[in-house]
Amino acid sequence: MSKASFQLGLLSATLIFFTLWNTLRTVRALLDWQTLVEYGAPAVYILLSGAFWILTGLFFCLKVLQGWPHSVRAGIGISVLYWVWYWTDRLFIQQSPAPNLLFSAIFSTIFLLVIVLLWRSPDIQALFTKETE
């Protein structure tokens, strides 16, 4: 197994994980709609944001499999956008008293940096660069 295929496997596994995570978020919003409304949680927002990330993940998976030449830039952009959405959601939309705020901030930032560094790897970039003669 080449280094690039291992790195692409890690990136793909991460993409699949977050797509499945948001699938769970969306399904649970539908199944627990009444409970969410009863406790004042933004059920429509949870449903729509989950659906958005499912569609984004599926579309991007398809593009990666097709060898889309913009996959590297899109992967970095989607990763940063997801990080920004996560923190906007956590701090402003669905606020909760979280004793692990510092750990979450450090972990999510390090995780984002690792993902971006994987996307910026010359081996990964070579997979999506079309050679011209």
C-alpha positions as CSV (number, residue, x, y, z in Angstrom):
1,M,0.0,0.0,0.0
2,S,1.4,3.4,-1.0
3,K,1.7,6.3,1.4
4,A,-0.8,8.3,-0.7
5,S,-3.5,5.5,-0.7
6,F,-3.1,5.2,3.1
7,Q,-3.5,9.0,3.6
8,L,-6.5,9.1,1.2
9,G,-7.9,6.2,3.1
10,L,-7.7,8.2,6.4
11,L,-9.3,11.2,4.7
12,S,-12.0,9.1,3.2
13,A,-12.7,7.4,6.5
14,T,-13.0,10.8,8.2
15,L,-15.4,12.0,5.5
16,I,-17.5,8.8,5.8
17,F,-17.5,9.2,9.6
18,F,-18.8,12.7,9.6
19,T,-21.3,11.9,6.9
20,L,-22.7,9.0,9.0
21,W,-22.6,11.2,12.1
22,N,-24.8,13.8,10.4
23,T,-27.0,11.0,9.1
24,L,-27.6,10.0,12.7
25,R,-28.2,13.6,13.7
26,T,-30.8,14.0,11.0
27,V,-32.6,10.7,11.7
28,R,-32.6,11.4,15.5
29,A,-34.1,14.8,14.8
30,L,-36.9,13.2,12.9
31,L,-37.5,10.5,15.4
32,D,-37.2,12.7,18.5
33,W,-38.9,15.8,17.0
34,Q,-41.5,16.1,19.7
35,T,-38.9,15.8,22.5
36,L,-36.7,18.4,20.9
37,V,-39.6,20.8,20.6
38,E,-40.7,20.1,24.2
39,Y,-37.2,21.0,25.5
40,G,-36.9,24.0,23.3
41,A,-34.2,22.6,21.0
42,P,-34.2,24.0,17.4
43,A,-35.5,20.8,15.7
44,V,-35.7,22.3,12.2
45,Y,-32.2,23.6,12.5
46,I,-30.9,20.2,13.7
47,L,-32.7,18.5,10.8
48,L,-31.6,20.9,8.1
49,S,-28.0,21.3,9.2
50,G,-27.7,17.5,9.4
51,A,-29.2,17.1,5.9
52,F,-26.9,19.8,4.5
53,W,-23.8,17.9,5.8
54,I,-25.1,14.6,4.6
55,L,-25.5,16.0,1.1
56,T,-22.1,17.8,1.2
57,G,-20.4,14.6,2.4
58,L,-22.1,12.4,-0.3
59,F,-21.4,14.9,-3.1
60,F,-17.7,15.2,-2.0
61,C,-17.3,11.4,-1.7
62,L,-18.5,11.1,-5.3
63,K,-16.1,13.8,-6.5
64,V,-13.2,12.2,-4.7
65,L,-14.0,8.9,-6.3
66,Q,-14.2,10.5,-9.7
67,G,-10.7,12.0,-9.1
68,W,-12.0,15.6,-9.3
69,P,-9.0,17.9,-9.7
70,H,-10.3,20.4,-7.2
71,S,-10.7,17.7,-4.5
72,V,-7.8,19.0,-2.4
73,R,-9.0,22.6,-2.3
74,A,-12.6,21.5,-1.7
75,G,-11.5,19.0,1.0
76,I,-9.6,21.8,2.9
77,G,-12.5,24.2,2.4
78,I,-15.1,21.7,3.6
79,S,-13.0,20.8,6.6
80,V,-12.6,24.5,7.6
81,L,-16.2,25.2,7.0
82,Y,-17.3,22.2,9.2
83,W,-15.0,23.4,12.0
84,V,-16.4,26.9,11.8
85,W,-20.0,25.5,11.7
86,Y,-19.2,23.2,14.7
87,W,-18.0,26.1,16.8
88,T,-20.7,28.5,15.7
89,D,-23.3,25.9,16.6
90,R,-21.7,25.0,19.9
91,L,-21.1,28.6,21.1
92,F,-24.0,30.5,19.7
93,I,-26.9,28.3,18.5
94,Q,-27.1,25.3,20.8
95,Q,-25.3,26.6,23.9
96,S,-24.8,24.3,26.8
97,P,-22.7,24.4,29.9
98,A,-19.8,22.3,28.6
99,P,-17.1,21.6,31.2
100,N,-14.9,20.3,28.4
101,L,-14.7,23.5,26.3
102,L,-10.9,23.8,26.5
103,F,-10.4,20.1,25.6
104,S,-12.9,20.4,22.7
105,A,-11.2,23.5,21.4
106,I,-7.7,22.0,21.5
107,F,-8.8,18.6,20.1
108,S,-10.9,20.0,17.2
109,T,-8.2,22.5,16.2
110,I,-5.5,19.8,16.2
111,F,-7.8,17.5,14.3
112,L,-8.5,20.2,11.7
113,L,-4.8,20.9,11.3
114,V,-4.0,17.2,10.8
115,I,-6.8,17.0,8.2
116,V,-5.5,20.1,6.4
117,L,-1.9,18.7,6.5
118,L,-3.1,15.4,5.0
119,W,-4.9,17.3,2.2
120,R,-1.7,19.4,1.6
121,S,0.5,16.3,1.4
122,P,2.3,16.2,-1.9
123,D,1.3,12.5,-2.3
124,I,-2.4,13.4,-2.0
125,Q,-2.1,16.4,-4.3
126,A,-0.4,14.2,-6.9
127,L,-3.5,11.9,-6.9
128,F,-5.7,14.8,-8.0
129,T,-3.3,16.6,-10.3
130,K,-3.9,16.0,-14.0
131,E,-0.7,15.8,-15.9
132,T,-0.4,17.8,-19.1
133,E,1.9,17.0,-21.9
